Structures are given as C-alpha cells and as structure tokens.
Amino acid sequence: MRTALLQSSGRPGSTAENLKVLDEAAGRAAAAGAGLLVTSELFLTGYAIGDDVGVLAEPADGDSADAVAEIAGRHGLAVAYGYPERDGERVFNSVQLISADGTRLANYRKTHLFGCFERDHFTPGERPVVQARLDGVTVGLMICYDVEFPENVRAHALAGTDLLLVPTAQMHPFQFVAESVVPVRAFENQMYVAYVNRVGREGEFEFVGLSTLAGPDGTARARAGRSAELVVGDVDPVLLAASREHNPYLRDRRPGLYGSLV
C-alpha cells in the first residue's frame, strides 16, 4: 500500500484553510499512486493555538469529518488526520482514519500527553490499541509522544498491527526520535511506522520535520527534510511477512519474566 506523509503545519487557527491544504495534498498523493494519506498531529486546527483548541474542537462525526470524507472520496484514497476531538465537556488530542469511500474506520485519542500545554487542554485517552483493516493491511493509530513508550508499540505488535500511523508534533531538540527511535520501534516490533511531523515555528515551539516511513528492517523507506513537503513510500506485506519470519523478537519473548513492568 503506497502511503503519503503530509509534512505540514498548514495554517494554525484556520480549519477551513487546513482542509484546503489537505485537499491539495490528497490530489498530489493520489496522482503518485498513494492509497493512504497521513497528516501531522492536530493538523486540522494547528498545534500551538492556546485556548482556541477548545473553541475549534469538533466531535468525531462533525463537519470536518464530513469534509475529510468528501476529500477522501473525491481523490480515492484513505486519510488519517489529527484534530482536537470534543466529547461533551472533554477535549481529546485525536487522530481519525477515514476510508476512500468516506467510512470512518477508526478514531484514537492520545493516551500520553506531553508537556503543560497538552495536559492543560486535553483529557488523556484510555484505549491504547486502536486498529482498522485497510486494503488487507492492519493499521494502528497512535500520536507523537505515545510512540516513545516501548510498551505502547509492543502492544500493537502483539495485536497484529502491520502499519502504525503516528501523527506527531516533534519539536527541537528531540529530533533524535524521528532519526533513531522510530526506525528502532519499527525493527523491534516488526511493523511499518509512518511518523508524520509538523514543520517550522508555532508560538514557543519549533517543529523539526523529518517525517519518516520506517520499515521492519529499521530503515527509512521515505524521509522528509526540514520543510513542508509530501513524501511517499510503500508498505509491502510480502517484505513484512519475510521480515517477521526471520526476526525472532516476538517469538523469543518470555512474558512470564515481565510481571514487574506492570
């Protein structure tokens, strides 16, 4: 499955403008043969927008979800997008996956909130493994800081995730996560990881780009630079199956020894 990574911060504070950016990127991704387009964390609204997070938050089935479904259907590809999700009085940092026919396949709420900004504005999610089937691939959802906890990614591996989508807002000076941690997560858990970052300065944050599609062999199958761009890479189920056959990590686990971890 060809997967497109949209490394962009769009226009923080304007959902309408960000939907336009998404629409244009979806057209380019489809033209490149992609069946899936993944955005950065909180792409629909922007990340560093302060209290406007609560103002711009929408339900998972709100107007923006309908707009994304229309974009997905018109361009013929699935879309995973980051957005602030309102559920009653609570707001979650979420990512939603919508299929090429406009069906809402899965919605994930970030479980590990990073820093004062996120803890002040969001409620942490409680469901660590959220998956969907897309073109024969088991797709898992996660957001940014979540992937830095090895237990999170291992839970996905044990649940059979083939491709882990990780919209992110990775900031300076933590670029080593994109450069080193993400490829290692892909290797040690035998999966593909699509890590899709914001870029440039927003308020007090400087986002470093470096979006990566890491393969189960620990290599970057696609990697962006430090500016806004769309990069495309392939998720190959045949390569994944062969890699899993030869890599013993999951087979050689001894869960009985790991009780102290919990």
C-alpha positions as CSV (number, residue, x, y, z in Angstrom):
1,M,0.0,0.0,0.0
2,R,1.6,3.3,-1.1
3,T,1.5,5.7,1.8
4,A,1.8,9.5,1.6
5,L,3.1,11.6,4.5
6,L,2.0,15.2,4.6
7,Q,4.7,17.1,6.5
8,S,2.9,20.4,7.0
9,S,1.7,22.7,9.7
10,G,-1.0,24.2,7.4
11,R,-2.4,27.5,8.8
12,P,-2.7,27.3,12.6
13,G,-6.1,28.5,13.8
14,S,-8.0,28.0,10.5
15,T,-9.7,24.7,9.9
16,A,-11.0,25.9,6.6
17,E,-7.6,26.7,5.2
18,N,-6.2,23.4,6.5
19,L,-8.9,21.5,4.7
20,K,-7.8,23.2,1.5
21,V,-4.2,22.2,2.2
22,L,-5.4,18.6,2.8
23,D,-7.4,18.6,-0.4
24,E,-4.5,19.8,-2.5
25,A,-2.2,17.2,-0.9
26,A,-4.7,14.5,-1.4
27,G,-4.7,15.2,-5.1
28,R,-0.9,15.0,-5.3
29,A,-0.8,11.8,-3.2
30,A,-3.4,10.2,-5.4
31,A,-1.5,11.2,-8.5
32,A,1.5,9.5,-7.0
33,G,-0.5,6.3,-6.6
34,A,-1.0,6.5,-2.8
35,G,-3.9,4.7,-1.2
36,L,-3.4,6.4,2.2
37,L,-2.5,10.0,3.2
38,V,-1.4,10.7,6.8
39,T,-1.2,14.2,8.3
40,S,0.6,15.6,11.3
41,E,-0.7,16.0,14.9
42,L,-3.7,18.4,15.3
43,F,-3.4,19.2,11.6
44,L,-6.9,20.5,11.2
45,T,-6.5,23.3,13.7
46,G,-2.8,23.8,14.4
47,Y,-1.0,22.8,17.5
48,A,0.1,26.0,19.3
49,I,-3.2,27.8,19.3
50,G,-3.8,28.0,23.1
51,D,-7.4,28.2,24.3
52,D,-8.6,28.1,20.7
53,V,-8.1,24.3,20.9
54,G,-11.4,24.1,22.9
55,V,-13.1,26.5,20.5
56,L,-12.1,24.6,17.4
57,A,-12.6,21.1,18.7
58,E,-15.3,19.0,17.0
59,P,-17.0,15.7,17.5
60,A,-15.5,12.7,15.6
61,D,-18.6,12.8,13.4
62,G,-18.6,16.6,13.0
63,D,-18.5,18.9,10.0
64,S,-14.7,18.5,9.5
65,A,-15.1,14.7,9.5
66,D,-17.6,15.0,6.7
67,A,-15.3,17.4,4.8
68,V,-12.4,14.9,5.1
69,A,-14.7,12.1,4.0
70,E,-15.6,14.1,0.9
71,I,-11.9,14.8,0.1
72,A,-11.1,11.1,0.6
73,G,-13.9,10.0,-1.7
74,R,-13.1,12.5,-4.4
75,H,-9.5,11.6,-4.6
76,G,-10.0,7.9,-4.0
77,L,-7.6,7.4,-1.0
78,A,-7.9,6.9,2.7
79,V,-7.0,9.8,5.0
80,A,-5.7,9.8,8.6
81,Y,-5.8,13.3,10.1
82,G,-5.0,14.8,13.5
83,Y,-7.6,17.0,15.2
84,P,-8.9,18.1,18.6
85,E,-12.0,16.0,19.4
86,R,-14.8,17.3,21.5
87,D,-16.9,14.8,23.5
88,G,-19.2,16.7,25.8
89,E,-17.0,18.8,28.1
90,R,-13.9,16.9,27.4
91,V,-11.4,17.6,24.5
92,F,-9.0,14.9,23.3
93,N,-6.0,15.1,21.0
94,S,-7.2,12.6,18.4
95,V,-6.5,11.0,15.0
96,Q,-9.2,9.7,12.8
97,L,-8.9,7.3,9.8
98,I,-11.4,7.6,7.0
99,S,-11.5,5.2,4.1
100,A,-11.6,6.1,0.4
101,D,-15.3,5.6,0.4
102,G,-15.8,8.0,3.2
103,T,-16.3,5.5,6.0
104,R,-15.0,6.4,9.4
105,L,-12.8,3.4,10.2
106,A,-11.1,4.2,13.5
107,N,-10.6,7.1,16.0
108,Y,-7.8,7.2,18.5
109,R,-7.3,9.5,21.5
110,K,-3.7,10.3,22.6
111,T,-3.0,8.4,25.8
112,H,0.3,10.0,26.8
113,L,0.1,13.8,26.9
114,F,3.3,15.8,26.6
115,G,4.1,19.0,28.5
116,C,2.0,21.6,30.2
117,F,0.2,22.7,27.1
118,E,-1.3,19.3,26.3
119,R,-2.1,18.5,29.9
120,D,-3.9,21.9,30.4
121,H,-6.0,21.5,27.2
122,F,-6.7,17.8,26.7
123,T,-8.0,14.7,28.5
124,P,-5.8,11.6,28.0
125,G,-7.4,8.7,26.1
126,E,-7.7,5.3,27.8
127,R,-7.6,2.9,24.9
128,P,-4.0,2.1,23.9
129,V,-4.6,-0.1,20.8
130,V,-7.0,1.1,18.1
131,Q,-6.9,-0.6,14.7
132,A,-8.6,-0.9,11.4
133,R,-8.2,-3.0,8.2
134,L,-7.3,-1.1,5.1
135,D,-6.6,-2.8,1.8
136,G,-5.6,-6.0,3.5
137,V,-3.3,-4.2,6.0
138,T,-3.9,-3.9,9.7
139,V,-3.4,-0.3,10.5
140,G,-2.9,1.0,14.0
141,L,-3.2,4.6,15.3
142,M,-1.0,6.5,17.8
143,I,0.0,10.1,18.4
144,C,3.5,11.6,18.9
145,Y,4.7,11.0,22.5
146,D,2.8,7.7,22.6
147,V,5.4,6.1,20.3
148,E,8.2,6.9,22.7
149,F,6.8,4.4,25.2
150,P,8.0,0.9,24.1
151,E,5.1,-0.8,25.8
152,N,2.6,1.1,23.6
153,V,4.2,-0.1,20.3
154,R,4.7,-3.6,21.6
155,A,1.0,-3.8,22.4
156,H,0.3,-3.0,18.8
157,A,2.8,-5.6,17.6
158,L,1.1,-8.3,19.8
159,A,-2.3,-7.2,18.4
160,G,-1.1,-7.7,14.8
161,T,-0.6,-4.1,13.6
162,D,1.2,-4.0,10.3
163,L,1.4,-0.3,9.8
164,L,1.4,2.1,12.7
165,L,0.3,5.7,11.9
166,V,1.8,8.3,14.2
167,P,0.8,11.9,13.5
168,T,3.3,14.0,15.5
169,A,4.3,17.5,16.6
170,Q,8.0,16.7,17.2
171,M,9.9,19.7,18.3
172,H,13.5,20.8,18.8
173,P,15.7,19.5,20.4
174,F,14.1,16.0,20.2
175,Q,14.7,15.2,16.6
176,F,16.6,12.1,17.5
177,V,13.1,10.5,18.0
178,A,12.4,10.8,14.3
179,E,16.0,9.9,13.3
180,S,16.6,7.0,15.6
181,V,13.8,5.9,17.9
182,V,11.1,5.5,15.3
183,P,13.2,3.2,13.0
184,V,14.1,1.1,16.1
185,R,10.5,0.8,17.1
186,A,9.7,-0.5,13.6
187,F,12.5,-3.0,13.8
188,E,12.0,-4.3,17.3
189,N,8.2,-4.7,16.7
190,Q,8.4,-5.9,13.1
191,M,6.0,-3.4,11.5
192,Y,6.0,-0.2,9.4
193,V,5.7,3.1,11.2
194,A,4.5,6.2,9.5
195,Y,5.7,9.1,11.7
196,V,4.3,12.4,10.3
197,N,5.5,15.7,11.7
198,R,4.7,19.4,11.7
199,V,7.4,21.8,10.5
200,G,8.5,25.3,11.3
201,R,7.8,27.6,14.3
202,E,4.5,27.9,16.1
203,G,4.5,30.1,19.1
204,E,7.1,28.7,21.5
205,F,7.6,25.5,19.6
206,E,10.0,24.8,16.7
207,F,8.9,21.7,14.8
208,V,11.7,19.8,13.1
209,G,10.0,17.9,10.2
210,L,11.9,14.7,9.4
211,S,8.7,12.7,8.8
212,T,9.6,9.1,8.3
213,L,8.1,5.9,6.9
214,A,10.3,3.3,8.7
215,G,10.3,-0.3,7.6
216,P,10.5,-3.6,9.7
217,D,14.2,-3.7,8.8
218,G,14.8,-0.5,10.7
219,T,15.5,1.6,7.6
220,A,13.7,4.8,6.4
221,R,11.7,3.8,3.4
222,A,10.8,7.5,3.0
223,R,12.0,10.5,4.9
224,A,11.2,14.2,4.6
225,G,13.6,17.1,5.3
226,R,13.0,20.2,7.4
227,S,10.5,22.0,5.2
228,A,6.9,21.4,4.2
229,E,6.6,18.5,1.7
230,L,4.8,15.4,0.7
231,V,6.8,12.2,0.7
232,V,5.6,8.7,-0.5
233,G,6.7,5.2,0.4
234,D,5.4,1.7,0.0
235,V,4.2,-0.7,2.7
236,D,5.0,-4.1,1.3
237,P,3.1,-7.0,3.0
238,V,5.4,-9.6,1.3
239,L,8.5,-7.9,2.7
240,L,6.8,-7.6,6.1
241,A,6.0,-11.3,6.2
242,A,9.5,-12.3,5.3
243,S,11.0,-9.9,7.9
244,R,8.8,-11.4,10.6
245,E,9.8,-14.9,9.6
246,H,13.5,-14.1,10.1
247,N,13.3,-11.8,13.1
248,P,12.9,-13.7,16.4
249,Y,12.0,-10.9,18.8
250,L,8.3,-11.6,19.2
251,R,8.8,-15.4,19.1
252,D,11.5,-15.3,21.7
253,R,9.7,-13.1,24.3
254,R,9.3,-14.6,27.8
255,P,6.2,-12.8,29.2
256,G,6.4,-14.7,32.5
257,L,9.5,-12.6,33.3
258,Y,7.9,-9.3,32.7
259,G,5.5,-9.0,35.5
260,S,7.4,-6.3,37.2
261,L,6.8,-4.0,34.3
262,V,3.2,-3.6,35.4
